[in-house]
Amino acid sequence: MGVFTNHLIHESSPYLLQHAHNPVNWYPWSKQALQKAAEENKPILVSIGYAACHWCHVMERESFEDEAVAALMNEHFINIKIDREERPDLDHIYMNAVQTMTGSGGWPLNVFLTPAKKPFYGGTYFPPTPVSNRPSWRQVLQAVINAFQDKRDEIESQAENLTVHLLQSNTFGITKPSGKENTTAAQFNTIFEHIMQSADTADGGFGRAPKFPQTFTIQFLLRHFFYTHNEKALQQALLSLDKMIYGGIYDQLGGGFARYATDSEWLAPHFEKMLYDNALLVIVLSEAYQLTKNTLYADTIRHTMDFIERELMSEEGGFFSALDADSEGVEGKYYVWDKKEIEWVLQENAAVFCKYYDVTEEGNWEHQNILRVLQPLDAFAAQNGLDKETIAAALHDCRTRLLEVRRKRVPPLLDDKILLSWNALMNIACSKAYEALGNERYKQTAQKNMVFLLGKFRDEHTENWLHAYKNGVSRHPAFLDDYAFLVKALICLQEITGNQDYLRTAKQLMELIIDNFSEAETGFFFYTHRNQQDVILRIKEIYDGATPSGNSIMAWNLYYLSLVFDNAGWRARASAILASLSEVIVKYPTSFGMWASVMYDNFYGLNEIAVVGNRYKDIASGISAHYLPNKVLQSAPGNDADFPLLAGRYAGGKTYIYLCRNYSCLQPVEKVVDLMQLIDEERKR
């Protein structure tokens, strides 16, 4: 079993345990392992992956389970295995190193370090035998062994130079603000034009295959339409959502989205389902529904939320991390269909189901069928002379029956670790789904989850927080993403509940973040806590990747809470951060999508909305049903002196809605429709 001891096994992630029986002596990233490397003067091999990573498991089976390969690794290396989702800080550092050395990256990530933890060589997947220009894993090992023995000085020098480069690249894109307002409305048109240069106007999305959802880019396009009425922005945003919903990336039976599509038309997904992807898609679908009231988005939100609550939610109220792509060792096996099997299950309804979901004898993917929709239901019914309501009911019945059959298959592995950052994103998604659809269950789910997060992730011995939870144990110091996303989740939860205690907690967290993560010279935030000592450098993560950058969310948090608590320093810091990064946001918006939206809100300002009176809950819910991306919303039954927006607002038996800017308020109104009219009038000025 290697060197994982019993107490580590029961706390470890599924990724670390799936192949724990293999003959490699794997260590966790720990003081013990690092000290052993220093004492024995051996290079460190770090292999980084995650539970839903298909090629990680392939390399495990092909190489790490080979007795001869394992013997070579055990003799010459200190072998450390890391779940990238538990230690994203290490993943960021060593992924940047491999990308610098090779020009590409991915998982599994295999990187070789000196005993001082500094990288000198690495790559991703290596086959068991040489293929094309890619060496075998055994060849890589032998080459590193020889170099470490015969060219140690060169390796140490290379590792030192690379580490210096990583430190210097930490400042990419950050410029010194000029001290004057330099954001203009024209910049947002430039951002839009740059986005559209990579937009797929036929199949939706951005760039070529493989295609990722890029929800931040879609969110920016929705904002761009909101502020400018640019129809092309709205069209591309909605086309992208529609094509994903109708494609194979979306689970047509069980709900939920896979991580990405391997083709340009969203047919063939990489079948893993990640919590964060589904959270981010629920958020943007909620915004799209608020803006358009298209029932397709409402149905997809409900279907996806049902999937999350059914398959990714723990009894304690936490959300699990992912479902694997493989079942029985075969990618996608759980999700694909043979036409004969569908005909056997559905009988007389099989023909219309197969036609609607593109099911054929030969299959649409590797001789099997991935369910997808080629025509919206209205067009399909009209073209085939069918009654829309009748066919909709029949298809619903077919999906239910097939889902029951599918549940009897061997399911993909569940990655049941619970991460603070991803849970906070899902908490935001629950709040946004409640705003859009008004379903009380989503609000209750968000509240239950927040009780769980506040109760399980706080370090009992310090004021600090922890990153991962499993089997009743929380561990690993929390990272910037954990704190930043949790603050935003508290903000969003306050907006749908009117519970100001969430904002008080958010303020406490902000103060903790500022004290422990700040880079004084730039105003940005480091990814790791100042007391964390087991990394070679403190990185600043500024790119918006699969999840938003902790720094972009912190810029939004600073601006929002500066208005809530009248903190001019926080407001100035948010503006300075945005100004120092504005040049790269404009040039590379698909890599800074969340930043672009935050920049938009900062430029146009936030509508400060206060609802005070006995009917505050109903009125706040009515406001939230509208698409208002640039708002602060606080609601309460009476005055609250802790918050400028809620101080001195109560007016006897009536419930008033106040629209303010910099605490200067217009004449209050009593109806949501009147508020929306005021906002429209203000926006046109």
C-alpha positions as CSV (number, residue, x, y, z in Angstrom):
1,M,0.0,0.0,0.0
2,G,3.0,2.4,0.0
3,V,3.5,4.6,3.0
4,F,0.0,6.1,3.5
5,T,-0.8,5.3,7.1
6,N,-4.2,4.5,8.4
7,H,-4.9,7.9,9.9
8,L,-4.0,9.5,6.6
9,I,-6.2,7.1,4.6
10,H,-9.4,7.8,6.3
11,E,-8.9,11.6,5.8
12,S,-7.6,11.4,2.3
13,S,-9.4,12.3,-0.9
14,P,-10.7,9.5,-3.2
15,Y,-8.0,10.5,-5.7
16,L,-5.3,9.5,-3.2
17,L,-7.0,6.3,-2.3
18,Q,-8.2,5.0,-5.7
19,H,-4.8,3.4,-6.4
20,A,-3.4,3.2,-2.9
21,H,-2.7,-0.5,-3.5
22,N,-0.1,0.2,-6.2
23,P,3.5,-0.6,-5.4
24,V,4.8,2.9,-5.4
25,N,5.7,4.3,-2.0
26,W,3.6,7.4,-2.2
27,Y,3.9,10.1,0.5
28,P,1.5,13.0,1.1
29,W,3.0,16.5,0.8
30,S,4.2,16.8,4.4
31,K,7.1,17.9,6.5
32,Q,8.0,14.2,7.0
33,A,8.4,13.6,3.2
34,L,10.2,16.8,2.5
35,Q,12.6,16.2,5.3
36,K,13.3,12.7,4.1
37,A,14.2,14.0,0.6
38,A,16.7,16.4,2.2
39,E,18.2,13.8,4.5
40,E,18.6,11.2,1.7
41,N,19.5,13.9,-0.9
42,K,17.0,12.5,-3.4
43,P,15.0,14.3,-6.0
44,I,11.3,14.6,-5.3
45,L,8.7,13.4,-7.8
46,V,5.4,15.1,-7.4
47,S,2.4,13.7,-9.2
48,I,-0.7,15.9,-9.2
49,G,-4.2,14.9,-10.3
50,Y,-7.8,14.7,-9.2
51,A,-10.4,12.0,-8.8
52,A,-12.3,12.7,-12.0
53,C,-9.2,12.9,-14.1
54,H,-9.4,10.2,-16.8
55,W,-5.7,10.3,-17.9
56,C,-4.5,10.3,-14.2
57,H,-6.1,6.9,-13.8
58,V,-4.7,5.7,-17.1
59,M,-1.2,6.5,-16.1
60,E,-1.8,4.9,-12.7
61,R,-2.7,1.6,-14.4
62,E,-0.1,1.7,-17.1
63,S,2.9,2.8,-15.1
64,F,2.5,3.2,-11.4
65,E,1.1,-0.3,-11.0
66,D,4.0,-1.8,-12.9
67,E,6.3,-3.5,-10.3
68,A,9.5,-2.7,-12.2
69,V,8.6,0.9,-12.7
70,A,7.5,1.3,-9.1
71,A,10.8,-0.2,-7.9
72,L,12.7,2.4,-9.9
73,M,10.6,5.2,-8.5
74,N,11.0,3.9,-4.9
75,E,14.7,3.5,-5.1
76,H,15.6,6.9,-6.6
77,F,12.8,9.3,-5.7
78,I,10.7,10.6,-2.8
79,N,7.3,10.1,-4.4
80,I,4.6,12.5,-3.4
81,K,1.0,12.3,-4.6
82,I,-1.2,15.4,-4.4
83,D,-4.9,16.0,-5.0
84,R,-4.9,19.3,-6.9
85,E,-8.3,20.2,-5.4
86,E,-7.0,19.8,-1.9
87,R,-3.7,21.7,-2.6
88,P,-4.4,24.1,-5.4
89,D,-1.6,26.3,-4.2
90,L,1.0,23.6,-5.1
91,D,-0.8,22.8,-8.3
92,H,-0.6,26.4,-9.4
93,I,3.1,26.7,-8.6
94,Y,4.2,23.5,-10.3
95,M,1.7,23.8,-13.2
96,N,3.2,27.3,-14.0
97,A,6.7,25.7,-13.8
98,V,5.8,22.9,-16.3
99,Q,4.1,25.3,-18.6
100,T,7.2,27.5,-18.5
101,M,9.4,24.5,-19.3
102,T,7.3,22.8,-22.0
103,G,4.7,25.4,-23.2
104,S,1.8,23.2,-22.1
105,G,0.2,21.7,-19.1
106,G,-2.6,19.5,-17.8
107,W,-3.2,16.5,-15.6
108,P,-1.7,14.2,-14.5
109,L,1.0,16.7,-13.7
110,N,4.3,15.1,-13.0
111,V,7.1,17.4,-11.9
112,F,10.6,16.7,-10.5
113,L,12.0,18.8,-7.7
114,T,15.3,19.3,-6.0
115,P,15.3,18.4,-2.2
116,A,14.6,22.1,-1.7
117,K,11.2,21.8,-3.5
118,K,12.4,23.7,-6.6
119,P,11.2,22.3,-10.0
120,F,13.7,21.4,-12.7
121,Y,11.8,19.1,-15.1
122,G,8.2,18.0,-15.7
123,G,5.4,17.1,-18.0
124,T,1.9,15.7,-18.0
125,Y,0.9,12.2,-19.2
126,F,3.7,9.8,-20.2
127,P,2.9,6.5,-21.9
128,P,4.4,3.1,-20.8
129,T,6.2,2.9,-24.1
130,P,7.5,5.6,-26.4
131,V,4.8,7.1,-28.7
132,S,5.7,9.5,-31.6
133,N,7.9,12.2,-29.9
134,R,6.8,11.4,-26.4
135,P,9.2,9.3,-24.3
136,S,8.0,6.5,-22.1
137,W,7.7,7.1,-18.3
138,R,10.5,4.7,-17.7
139,Q,12.8,6.6,-20.0
140,V,11.9,9.9,-18.3
141,L,12.7,8.4,-14.9
142,Q,16.1,7.1,-16.1
143,A,17.0,10.4,-17.7
144,V,16.2,12.3,-14.5
145,I,18.1,9.8,-12.4
146,N,21.2,10.1,-14.7
147,A,21.0,13.9,-14.8
148,F,20.6,14.2,-11.0
149,Q,23.7,12.1,-10.5
150,D,25.9,13.4,-13.2
151,K,24.8,17.0,-13.8
152,R,23.6,18.1,-10.3
153,D,25.1,21.6,-10.5
154,E,23.2,22.3,-13.8
155,I,20.0,21.0,-12.3
156,E,20.3,23.2,-9.2
157,S,21.1,26.2,-11.4
158,Q,18.1,25.5,-13.6
159,A,15.8,25.0,-10.7
160,E,16.9,28.3,-9.1
161,N,16.5,30.2,-12.4
162,L,13.0,28.7,-12.9
163,T,12.0,29.6,-9.4
164,V,13.1,33.2,-9.9
165,H,11.1,33.3,-13.1
166,L,8.0,32.1,-11.4
167,L,8.4,34.8,-8.8
168,Q,8.8,37.5,-11.5
169,S,5.9,36.2,-13.5
170,N,3.7,36.8,-10.4
171,T,3.4,40.5,-11.5
172,F,2.3,39.9,-15.1
173,G,-0.3,42.4,-16.3
174,I,-0.1,44.5,-13.1
175,T,0.8,48.1,-13.8
176,K,1.1,51.1,-11.4
177,P,-2.2,53.1,-11.5
178,S,-1.8,56.6,-12.8
179,G,-3.8,58.0,-9.9
180,K,-6.6,59.3,-12.1
181,E,-9.7,57.7,-13.5
182,N,-8.7,55.9,-16.7
183,T,-11.6,53.6,-17.4
184,T,-13.8,54.7,-20.3
185,A,-17.0,53.4,-21.9
186,A,-15.1,52.8,-25.1
187,Q,-13.0,50.1,-23.3
188,F,-16.0,47.9,-22.8
189,N,-16.8,48.1,-26.5
190,T,-13.2,47.0,-27.1
191,I,-13.6,44.1,-24.7
192,F,-16.7,43.1,-26.6
193,E,-14.9,43.2,-29.9
194,H,-12.0,41.1,-28.6
195,I,-14.5,38.5,-27.2
196,M,-16.3,38.3,-30.5
197,Q,-13.0,37.6,-32.4
198,S,-13.0,34.2,-30.7
199,A,-16.8,33.7,-30.6
200,D,-18.3,30.7,-32.4
201,T,-21.3,32.3,-33.9
202,A,-22.7,29.0,-35.3
203,D,-22.3,26.6,-32.4
204,G,-21.9,29.1,-29.5
205,G,-19.0,29.3,-27.1
206,F,-15.6,30.7,-27.7
207,G,-12.5,29.3,-29.4
208,R,-12.0,25.9,-30.9
209,A,-12.4,22.4,-29.4
210,P,-12.0,21.5,-26.7
211,K,-14.7,23.9,-25.6
212,F,-15.3,25.0,-22.0
213,P,-18.4,26.8,-20.9
214,Q,-16.6,30.2,-20.2
215,T,-19.4,31.4,-18.0
216,F,-17.6,34.6,-17.1
217,T,-17.5,35.6,-20.7
218,I,-21.2,35.0,-21.1
219,Q,-21.9,37.0,-17.9
220,F,-19.9,39.9,-19.4
221,L,-22.0,39.7,-22.6
222,L,-25.2,39.8,-20.6
223,R,-23.9,42.9,-18.8
224,H,-22.8,44.5,-22.0
225,F,-26.3,44.1,-23.4
226,F,-27.8,45.5,-20.1
227,Y,-25.6,48.7,-20.3
228,T,-25.5,49.2,-24.1
229,H,-28.4,47.3,-25.6
230,N,-26.0,45.7,-28.0
231,E,-28.1,42.9,-29.5
232,K,-25.1,40.9,-30.8
233,A,-23.8,40.6,-27.2
234,L,-27.1,39.1,-26.0
235,Q,-27.4,36.9,-29.1
236,Q,-23.9,35.3,-28.5
237,A,-24.5,34.8,-24.8
238,L,-27.8,33.1,-25.3
239,L,-26.6,31.1,-28.3
240,S,-23.8,29.7,-26.2
241,L,-26.2,28.7,-23.4
242,D,-28.7,27.2,-25.8
243,K,-26.1,25.1,-27.6
244,M,-24.7,23.8,-24.3
245,I,-28.2,22.9,-23.0
246,Y,-29.1,21.1,-26.2
247,G,-25.7,19.4,-26.5
248,G,-24.1,16.2,-25.1
249,I,-22.2,18.3,-22.5
250,Y,-25.6,18.5,-20.7
251,D,-27.0,15.3,-19.2
252,Q,-30.3,15.2,-20.9
253,L,-31.6,12.5,-18.5
254,G,-30.2,13.4,-15.1
255,G,-29.4,17.0,-15.4
256,G,-26.1,18.7,-14.8
257,F,-23.2,19.7,-17.1
258,A,-20.0,17.9,-17.8
259,R,-16.7,19.8,-17.5
260,Y,-16.1,20.5,-21.2
261,A,-16.8,19.3,-24.8
262,T,-14.1,17.6,-26.9
263,D,-15.7,18.9,-30.1
264,S,-16.9,22.2,-31.4
265,E,-20.6,21.4,-31.3
266,W,-20.8,20.3,-27.7
267,L,-21.7,16.7,-28.6
268,A,-19.0,14.7,-26.9
269,P,-18.1,15.8,-23.3
270,H,-15.3,14.8,-21.1
271,F,-17.9,13.1,-18.9
272,E,-16.7,14.2,-15.4
273,K,-19.2,16.4,-13.6
274,M,-17.6,19.1,-11.4
275,L,-19.5,21.0,-8.6
276,Y,-17.9,24.3,-9.6
277,D,-18.9,24.1,-13.3
278,N,-22.5,23.4,-12.4
279,A,-22.5,26.2,-9.8
280,L,-21.2,28.7,-12.3
281,L,-23.6,27.6,-15.0
282,V,-26.6,27.8,-12.6
283,I,-25.5,31.4,-11.8
284,V,-25.3,32.5,-15.4
285,L,-28.5,30.6,-16.3
286,S,-30.3,32.5,-13.5
287,E,-29.1,35.8,-14.9
288,A,-30.2,34.8,-18.4
289,Y,-33.6,33.9,-17.1
290,Q,-33.9,37.1,-15.2
291,L,-33.1,39.0,-18.4
292,T,-35.2,37.0,-20.9
293,K,-37.8,34.9,-18.9
294,N,-37.0,32.1,-21.4
295,T,-38.5,28.9,-19.8
296,L,-35.6,26.8,-21.3
297,Y,-33.3,28.4,-18.7
298,A,-35.7,28.0,-15.9
299,D,-36.2,24.3,-16.7
300,T,-32.4,23.8,-16.9
301,I,-31.9,25.5,-13.6
302,R,-34.4,23.2,-12.0
303,H,-33.0,20.1,-13.6
304,T,-29.5,20.9,-12.6
305,M,-30.4,21.8,-9.1
306,D,-32.3,18.5,-8.8
307,F,-29.1,16.7,-9.9
308,I,-26.9,18.6,-7.4
309,E,-29.3,18.0,-4.5
310,R,-29.7,14.3,-5.5
311,E,-26.2,13.3,-6.2
312,L,-23.8,15.9,-4.8
313,M,-25.3,16.9,-1.5
314,S,-24.3,15.4,1.8
315,E,-26.7,14.8,4.7
316,E,-24.9,17.5,6.6
317,G,-25.6,20.1,4.0
318,G,-22.2,20.2,2.2
319,F,-21.7,19.7,-1.5
320,F,-19.4,16.9,-2.8
321,S,-16.8,17.8,-5.4
322,A,-17.3,15.7,-8.5
323,L,-18.5,12.6,-10.3
324,D,-15.8,10.7,-12.3
325,A,-15.9,10.4,-16.1
326,D,-15.4,6.7,-16.0
327,S,-17.4,3.8,-14.8
328,E,-16.1,0.2,-14.9
329,G,-12.9,1.7,-16.3
330,V,-14.6,3.1,-19.4
331,E,-15.0,6.8,-20.1
332,G,-18.7,7.8,-20.5
333,K,-20.0,4.2,-20.2
334,Y,-22.6,5.3,-17.6
335,Y,-24.1,7.9,-19.9
336,V,-24.2,6.5,-23.4
337,W,-26.8,4.3,-25.1
338,D,-27.3,1.7,-27.7
339,K,-30.4,2.2,-29.8
340,K,-31.6,-1.3,-29.3
341,E,-31.5,-0.8,-25.5
342,I,-33.6,2.3,-25.8
343,E,-36.1,0.5,-28.1
344,W,-36.4,-2.3,-25.5
345,V,-37.1,0.2,-22.7
346,L,-39.4,2.6,-24.5
347,Q,-41.2,0.3,-26.9
348,E,-43.8,2.4,-28.9
349,N,-42.3,5.7,-27.8
350,A,-38.7,4.8,-28.9
351,A,-39.0,6.1,-32.4
352,V,-39.9,9.7,-31.5
353,F,-37.4,9.7,-28.6
354,C,-34.6,8.5,-30.8
355,K,-35.4,11.1,-33.5
356,Y,-35.5,14.0,-31.0
357,Y,-32.3,13.0,-29.2
358,D,-30.2,12.0,-32.2
359,V,-30.1,8.3,-31.5
360,T,-29.1,6.1,-34.4
361,E,-28.1,2.4,-35.1
362,E,-24.5,3.4,-35.9
363,G,-24.3,5.9,-33.0
364,N,-23.2,9.5,-32.9
365,W,-20.0,8.8,-30.8
366,E,-17.8,5.8,-30.9
367,H,-20.6,3.5,-32.0
368,Q,-22.7,4.6,-29.1
369,N,-25.2,7.4,-28.6
370,I,-24.8,10.5,-26.5
371,L,-28.2,12.1,-26.1
372,R,-28.5,15.6,-27.6
373,V,-31.2,17.8,-29.1
374,L,-30.8,18.9,-32.7
375,Q,-34.0,21.0,-32.8
376,P,-35.9,22.9,-30.1
377,L,-39.1,21.2,-29.2
378,D,-41.3,23.8,-31.0
379,A,-39.5,23.3,-34.3
380,F,-39.4,19.5,-33.9
381,A,-43.1,19.2,-33.2
382,A,-44.0,21.5,-36.1
383,Q,-41.7,19.7,-38.5
384,N,-43.1,16.3,-37.6
385,G,-46.8,17.3,-37.3
386,L,-46.9,16.6,-33.6
387,D,-48.7,18.4,-30.8
388,K,-46.1,20.2,-28.7
389,E,-47.7,19.5,-25.3
390,T,-48.3,15.8,-26.1
391,I,-44.8,15.2,-27.3
392,A,-43.3,17.1,-24.3
393,A,-45.2,14.8,-21.9
394,A,-44.1,11.7,-23.9
395,L,-40.5,12.7,-23.9
396,H,-40.6,13.5,-20.1
397,D,-42.0,10.0,-19.5
398,C,-39.3,8.5,-21.7
399,R,-36.5,10.3,-19.8
400,T,-37.9,9.2,-16.5
401,R,-37.9,5.5,-17.6
402,L,-34.4,5.6,-19.1
403,L,-33.1,7.4,-16.0
404,E,-34.4,4.5,-13.9
405,V,-32.7,2.0,-16.1
406,R,-29.4,4.0,-16.0
407,R,-29.4,4.1,-12.2
408,K,-29.0,0.3,-12.3
409,R,-25.7,0.6,-14.1
410,V,-22.4,0.8,-12.2
411,P,-22.1,4.6,-11.4
412,P,-19.1,6.8,-11.8
413,L,-17.0,7.3,-8.6
414,L,-18.1,10.1,-6.4
415,D,-15.4,12.4,-5.1
416,D,-16.9,13.0,-1.7
417,K,-14.5,15.5,-0.3
418,I,-16.1,18.9,0.5
419,L,-14.2,22.0,-0.5
420,L,-14.9,25.4,1.1
421,S,-14.4,27.4,-2.1
422,W,-16.5,25.3,-4.4
423,N,-19.3,25.0,-1.7
424,A,-19.3,28.8,-1.5
425,L,-19.8,29.0,-5.3
426,M,-22.6,26.5,-5.0
427,N,-24.1,28.6,-2.2
428,I,-24.1,31.6,-4.5
429,A,-25.7,29.5,-7.2
430,C,-28.5,28.5,-4.7
431,S,-29.1,32.2,-3.9
432,K,-29.1,33.2,-7.6
433,A,-31.5,30.3,-8.5
434,Y,-33.8,31.5,-5.7
435,E,-33.7,35.1,-7.0
436,A,-34.6,33.9,-10.5
437,L,-37.2,31.3,-9.8
438,G,-38.4,32.1,-6.3
439,N,-38.2,28.5,-5.2
440,E,-38.0,28.5,-1.4
441,R,-36.1,25.2,-1.4
442,Y,-33.1,26.8,-3.0
443,K,-33.0,29.5,-0.3
444,Q,-33.3,26.8,2.4
445,T,-30.5,24.8,0.8
446,A,-28.3,27.9,0.8
447,Q,-29.0,28.5,4.5
448,K,-28.4,24.9,5.5
449,N,-25.2,24.9,3.6
450,M,-24.0,28.1,5.1
451,V,-24.6,26.8,8.6
452,F,-22.5,23.8,7.6
453,L,-19.7,25.9,6.2
454,L,-19.5,28.3,9.2
455,G,-19.6,25.3,11.6
456,K,-17.2,22.9,10.0
457,F,-14.5,24.9,8.3
458,R,-13.4,27.3,11.1
459,D,-10.1,26.3,12.8
460,E,-11.0,25.7,16.5
461,H,-7.6,26.9,17.7
462,T,-7.2,30.0,15.6
463,E,-9.3,32.6,13.8
464,N,-8.3,31.0,10.5
465,W,-10.3,28.7,8.2
466,L,-9.7,25.4,6.5
467,H,-10.0,24.3,2.9
468,A,-11.3,20.7,2.8
469,Y,-13.6,18.5,4.8
470,K,-14.3,14.7,4.8
471,N,-15.4,12.2,7.4
472,G,-15.9,14.8,10.1
473,V,-12.3,16.2,9.7
474,S,-11.4,19.6,8.2
475,R,-7.8,20.1,7.1
476,H,-5.4,22.2,5.0
477,P,-5.2,26.0,5.6
478,A,-7.8,27.9,3.5
479,F,-6.7,29.7,0.5
480,L,-7.7,33.1,-0.9
481,D,-10.5,31.6,-3.1
482,D,-12.0,30.0,0.0
483,Y,-12.3,33.2,1.9
484,A,-13.2,35.4,-1.1
485,F,-16.0,33.1,-2.4
486,L,-17.3,32.7,1.2
487,V,-17.6,36.4,1.6
488,K,-19.5,36.7,-1.7
489,A,-21.8,33.8,-0.7
490,L,-22.6,35.7,2.6
491,I,-23.4,38.8,0.6
492,C,-25.7,37.0,-1.8
493,L,-27.4,35.1,1.1
494,Q,-28.1,38.4,2.9
495,E,-29.8,39.8,-0.3
496,I,-32.3,36.9,-0.4
497,T,-32.9,36.7,3.4
498,G,-32.6,40.2,4.8
499,N,-30.4,38.7,7.6
500,Q,-27.8,41.3,8.2
501,D,-25.7,39.0,10.4
502,Y,-24.4,37.5,7.1
503,L,-22.9,40.9,6.3
504,R,-21.4,41.2,9.8
505,T,-19.7,37.9,9.3
506,A,-18.5,39.0,5.8
507,K,-16.9,42.1,7.3
508,Q,-15.0,40.0,9.8
509,L,-13.7,37.7,7.1
510,M,-12.7,40.7,5.0
511,E,-10.6,42.0,7.8
512,L,-9.0,38.6,8.3
513,I,-8.2,38.4,4.6
514,I,-6.7,41.9,4.5
515,D,-4.5,41.2,7.5
516,N,-3.2,37.8,6.2
517,F,-3.3,37.8,2.4
518,S,-2.5,41.4,1.3
519,E,0.5,42.4,-0.8
520,A,1.1,45.9,0.4
521,E,2.9,47.1,-2.7
522,T,0.1,46.4,-5.1
523,G,-3.1,46.0,-3.1
524,F,-3.6,42.6,-4.6
525,F,-3.9,39.4,-2.5
526,F,-1.6,36.4,-2.3
527,Y,-3.1,33.0,-2.8
528,T,-1.8,31.6,0.5
529,H,-1.9,32.8,4.1
530,R,1.1,34.7,5.4
531,N,1.8,31.9,8.0
532,Q,1.8,29.1,5.4
533,Q,5.5,27.9,5.2
534,D,5.5,24.8,3.0
535,V,5.5,26.5,-0.4
536,I,8.5,27.9,-2.3
537,L,6.8,31.2,-3.1
538,R,3.5,33.0,-2.5
539,I,1.7,33.4,-5.8
540,K,-0.9,35.9,-6.8
541,E,-3.6,34.3,-8.9
542,I,-5.1,36.9,-11.1
543,Y,-6.4,34.9,-14.1
544,D,-10.0,33.8,-14.2
545,G,-9.8,30.2,-15.1
546,A,-12.2,27.3,-14.4
547,T,-13.2,29.2,-11.4
548,P,-13.0,33.0,-10.9
549,S,-9.7,34.5,-9.5
550,G,-9.8,35.1,-5.8
551,N,-8.5,38.6,-6.6
552,S,-11.3,39.4,-9.0
553,I,-13.9,38.3,-6.4
554,M,-12.0,40.3,-3.8
555,A,-12.2,43.4,-5.9
556,W,-16.0,43.0,-6.1
557,N,-16.3,42.2,-2.4
558,L,-14.3,45.3,-1.5
559,Y,-16.4,47.5,-3.7
560,Y,-19.8,46.1,-2.5
561,L,-18.9,46.0,1.2
562,S,-17.4,49.5,1.0
563,L,-20.9,50.7,0.2
564,V,-22.5,48.6,2.9
565,F,-20.2,49.8,5.6
566,D,-19.2,53.2,4.2
567,N,-15.5,52.2,4.0
568,A,-13.8,54.6,1.6
569,G,-10.5,52.7,2.0
570,W,-12.0,49.5,0.6
571,R,-13.6,51.4,-2.2
572,A,-10.3,53.0,-3.2
573,R,-8.5,49.7,-3.0
574,A,-11.0,48.0,-5.3
575,S,-10.7,50.9,-7.9
576,A,-6.9,50.8,-7.7
577,I,-6.7,47.0,-8.2
578,L,-9.0,47.3,-11.3
579,A,-7.0,50.3,-12.7
580,S,-3.7,48.4,-12.3
581,L,-5.0,45.5,-14.3
582,S,-7.3,47.3,-16.8
583,E,-4.9,47.0,-19.7
584,V,-4.8,43.2,-19.7
585,I,-8.5,43.0,-18.9
586,V,-9.2,44.9,-22.2
587,K,-6.6,43.0,-24.2
588,Y,-7.4,39.5,-23.0
589,P,-11.0,39.4,-21.8
590,T,-11.6,35.7,-22.1
591,S,-8.8,35.2,-19.6
592,F,-10.1,37.9,-17.3
593,G,-13.9,37.5,-17.8
594,M,-14.9,38.0,-14.2
595,W,-12.6,41.0,-13.9
596,A,-14.3,42.5,-17.0
597,S,-17.7,42.3,-15.2
598,V,-16.3,43.7,-12.0
599,M,-14.8,46.6,-14.0
600,Y,-18.2,47.2,-15.6
601,D,-19.9,47.4,-12.2
602,N,-17.2,49.7,-10.8
603,F,-17.4,52.0,-13.8
604,Y,-21.2,52.5,-13.8
605,G,-21.5,52.2,-10.0
606,L,-23.9,50.1,-7.9
607,N,-27.5,50.9,-7.3
608,E,-27.9,51.1,-3.5
609,I,-31.4,49.7,-2.8
610,A,-32.9,49.6,0.7
611,V,-36.3,48.0,1.5
612,V,-37.6,48.8,5.0
613,G,-40.9,47.9,6.5
614,N,-43.1,44.9,7.3
615,R,-43.3,43.7,3.7
616,Y,-39.6,43.7,3.2
617,K,-39.2,40.0,2.3
618,D,-41.9,40.0,-0.4
619,I,-40.7,43.2,-2.0
620,A,-37.0,42.2,-1.9
621,S,-37.9,38.9,-3.6
622,G,-39.7,40.9,-6.3
623,I,-36.7,43.1,-6.9
624,S,-34.4,40.1,-7.1
625,A,-36.5,38.6,-9.8
626,H,-35.2,41.3,-12.2
627,Y,-31.8,41.3,-13.9
628,L,-29.9,44.0,-11.9
629,P,-26.2,43.0,-12.0
630,N,-25.1,46.3,-10.4
631,K,-27.0,46.5,-7.2
632,V,-26.5,46.4,-3.4
633,L,-29.7,45.2,-1.8
634,Q,-30.5,45.4,1.9
635,S,-33.9,44.8,3.4
636,A,-35.2,44.8,7.0
637,P,-38.4,45.3,9.0
638,G,-37.0,48.4,10.6
639,N,-34.0,50.7,11.1
640,D,-30.6,49.3,11.6
641,A,-28.0,51.8,12.7
642,D,-25.1,49.5,11.8
643,F,-25.7,50.0,8.1
644,P,-26.0,53.4,6.5
645,L,-28.5,52.2,3.9
646,L,-30.9,51.0,6.7
647,A,-30.5,53.8,9.2
648,G,-33.4,56.2,9.6
649,R,-35.5,54.6,6.9
650,Y,-38.5,53.2,8.7
651,A,-41.8,55.1,8.1
652,G,-44.5,53.6,10.3
653,G,-46.8,51.0,8.7
654,K,-45.6,51.4,5.2
655,T,-42.8,49.5,3.4
656,Y,-40.6,51.8,1.3
657,I,-38.1,51.1,-1.3
658,Y,-35.1,53.6,-1.5
659,L,-32.9,53.9,-4.5
660,C,-29.6,55.6,-3.6
661,R,-26.2,56.5,-4.9
662,N,-23.5,57.3,-2.4
663,Y,-26.2,57.3,0.3
664,S,-28.1,60.1,-1.5
665,C,-31.5,58.7,-2.1
666,L,-34.4,59.5,-4.5
667,Q,-37.9,59.9,-3.2
668,P,-38.9,56.4,-1.9
669,V,-41.5,54.3,-3.7
670,E,-43.7,51.4,-2.6
671,K,-43.8,49.2,-5.7
672,V,-41.1,47.2,-7.5
673,V,-42.3,48.4,-10.9
674,D,-41.8,52.0,-9.8
675,L,-38.3,51.2,-8.6
676,M,-37.4,49.6,-11.9
677,Q,-38.7,52.7,-13.7
678,L,-36.4,54.9,-11.5
679,I,-33.4,52.6,-12.3
680,D,-34.2,52.8,-16.0
681,E,-34.4,56.6,-15.8
682,E,-31.1,56.9,-13.9
683,R,-29.4,54.6,-16.4
684,K,-30.4,56.7,-19.3
685,R,-28.8,59.9,-17.8
